[in-house]
Amino acid sequence: MAVIDPHLRIATLERELNWAQLKIQVLEERLRRHRIGILGPHSETLSDLQLELLMDFEPGVTGEEVEAEAKRGTVPQPEERKRKAHPGRQKLPDDLKRVEQVIAAPACPCAACGGETAVIGYDESERLDVEPAQYFVRVTKREKRACRNCEGGTVVTAPLPERIVEKGLASDRVVIETVVAKYCDHLPLYRQAAILERETGIEIGRATLDGWVMRVGELLMPVADAMRRDLLKATYLQADETTVPVQMRDGRGSDHQAYLWQYGKPGGETVFEFQMGRGREGPQKFLGQWEGILQTDGYRAYKGIGGAKLVHVGCWAHARRKFVDAVKVNPKDERAIKMVLRMDALFAIDRDAQERGLSAEQRLASRREHAPSWVADIHEACREILRDVLPKSTLGQAAQYTLNEWVKLKRCLDYAEVELSNNLAENSMRPVALGRKNWLHVGSEKSGPKVAAILSVVESCRRIGVSVKQYLADVLPGMDDRKMAEVASLTPARWARVRG
């Protein structure tokens, strides 16, 4: 019988124990992420014992109870930042219409001499007020003229003004309000129909409202195409994508998961494109042979697209977020906390540049002065982490993602105009995510490009500070009769420049 070396046996058992401990850690992280996902963001500060009590012994727990438990279980920390002085009463915008209300003082005699008093001035105060929307029926009468001396004279009628929905029941204002309510305020059409019935007593079906919206989307598709052509003249773009369910009406009873891809220029317009899939074909078709700087997350569909000289840069916010997730599942993990702090230092460089009003070139110089040591520490720390933890652990996945994206992440520090993160693109996706929870899905595959065109205009107007209602009211009537050269001058950015 072979004799087993006791030292070898001990080493084997230690390796097996270490592996088992790492495996347990991974399973505990998964369980914690699952509980946090169910109980919501307030549960991130709860201990595992608190999460277990709430999940296993209080299955009907509410969000308010989770928040209360999170506050109760949190050790008060000393205040790190000085409280900002209260700015005082907020000043109302100067461009809002002012309606004066004069309250007369009592015309009483002077208390000192009994003489007659006179108005010497006013004590003014301002409050925000509103005039409730009033629905009314606009009656349009067109004059008809004819010669009284000629029996067979020609009757001439005044032409109708151009409208968004020809022969429709609603005015342009009502149509635009419907579109803005859905895609700016995330109000689904069935709720809008209920509001119209409540306010006017008129029952307008959702199919009619949807017809108005799709008509607007159809008219805006050439505008979105012109925006795309303008966008591809830029040297730096950010891209992102998100899901959007689509009704297939094929008898399956389930929606198809399609995607909205978004491409934007920081400080400028952004364009959404509808695709039925999430493959490389979408961005490749949109960008063609474009050869600028493209910033995205680590999704592999962006690899190998565009022209030969396209420069692909990464997003430090995505890398940081994964280490934040590691802190959530293990709040005492010092390695994860240090990684978050190191990446925070990189963003602090840009925040300081913004506060000092530095130019893009000056910001780049500041990055090159301060960032290299932090970047080197991040790279080395990621390599050390992967030597000590399981690849499937939250911390291991965060380190592996950062190393996989390392070349693209470092490129962020090579170009003056490039941001450290893709957050601007992600922020443009948030209205889609909010709307998706309310209007649930796109009605059909053919409706997808129309929805994308509306979102492109709505989000671009928001980005550049243009009133979407004013823009739509100005460009939509008569859009069918406009030539392509004329449409190209009606993108939100060009429209805003013309109007100062």
C-alpha positions, 0 to 999 in steps of 0.5 A: 500500500502506497504511503501518502506524504502528509505534507502533500496531503495537507497542501492538497487539503488546503487547496481544496479548502481555499477553492471551497471558500472561494466557491462559497463566496461566489454563491453568497455574492449571487444570493446577495445580488438576487436579494438586492435585485428584489428588494431594491437599491435601498437594500444595498446597505443592509447586512446579509442578516438583515436581507435574510430576515426581510426575504425569508421571514417578511415576504410581504415587505414594502419598499418603505420598510426596506428603506427604514431598515437600511437607515436603522442599520446604518452607522451614522458617519461624520459629515464629510462636506460642509453644507452649502448655504441655502440659496434663498428664495428661487428666482422665477425665469425672466422669460415667463409671462408676468400677469400683475395683480394689484391689491388695493390698500385701505383708503384710511386717513393718516394716523398722525394728521388725519389727512388723505393717504396716497399710493407711494409704491408697491411691495412686490412678490412673485409666485408661479401660477398656471392657466389650466388647459382648455379644450375647444372646437376650432371652427374654420370657415373658408370664404367662397367667391364667385362672380354675380354677373356670370351664371357659369362663373368659377367659384374660388375657395380659400385654401386650407392651411397645411396640417399634420393629419389631413382631414383629421379630427384633431388640430396640430396642437392636439397631435403634438401634445399627444406625441410629447405626452408619450415620448417626453412624459412617458404617458401611454396612449390609453391614459391619454384617451382616458384624460381626453374623455374625462376633460372633453367628454369625447371618446377617441380610441387608442388606434386613432391616437396611435395613427396620429403618433405614427403620422408624426414619426413618418414625417420625421423619418427624413429629418432623422436621416438628415441628422444621421448625415450631419452626425457622420461629419463629426470626428467623435461619437458615442454609441449605446443600445437598449431593448425595446419589445415589438408586437409581432402579431404572428399568433405566438402571443409574445413580443420580440425583443428588438433594439434601439441603437443610439449614436450621438455627439456630446453637446449636439444631436443624437440619432436613434436607429431601430433594429430587430436584432443586436448584431454587428449589422446594425452599427455597421450599416449606420456608420458605414466607412466612418473613421472617427473616434467611437466611444462605447461600452464593452459590447462585442458588436462594436468590434470591427465596424466602421472604416479602417482608421476608426479609433475605438475608445472605452468607458471608465464608468462601465469599469467603475460600475462593476467594482461598485457592484463588487462593493455592494455584494461585499461592502468590506472588500477593501480591494474593490473599495480601493479600485472604486477610489482609484477610478474616482480619482480619474474622474476628479481630474476632469471635474476639476478641469470643468470647475476651472473652465479649462479647454479640452486641450488643457484638460488633456494636459491635466490628465497626462500630468495626474492620471498615469500613476492611477492608471498604472495602479489600476492595471496592476491591482486588476492583475493581482485580483485575478490571481486571488479570486475566482473569475466568476466572482463579482470582483473577478468579473470586474477585474477581467472586464477592465483588463479586457477593455484596457487598450480602449480605456487607455485611449480615453487619455490620448484625445482631448475631446474624448470623455472618460465615460459614455454616460451622455449616451446612457443618459439619452437612453433613460427616457426610453427605459422609462417610457418602455415601462409605461407604453410597454412595446412598439406596435409592429416592426414597421412602426420601429423606424417611426418611433426611432425618428420621434425619439431622435428629434425629442432627445436632440431637442432636449440636448440642445435646449430647444422646445420640442413643441415649438419645433414640431409645430414649425416643421411638421405642417407641409413636410410631405411637400418639402424637397430633401434639400429643404428637409436637411435645413430643418434638423433641430440643430440647424433650426435652432441656429436659424432662430438664434 
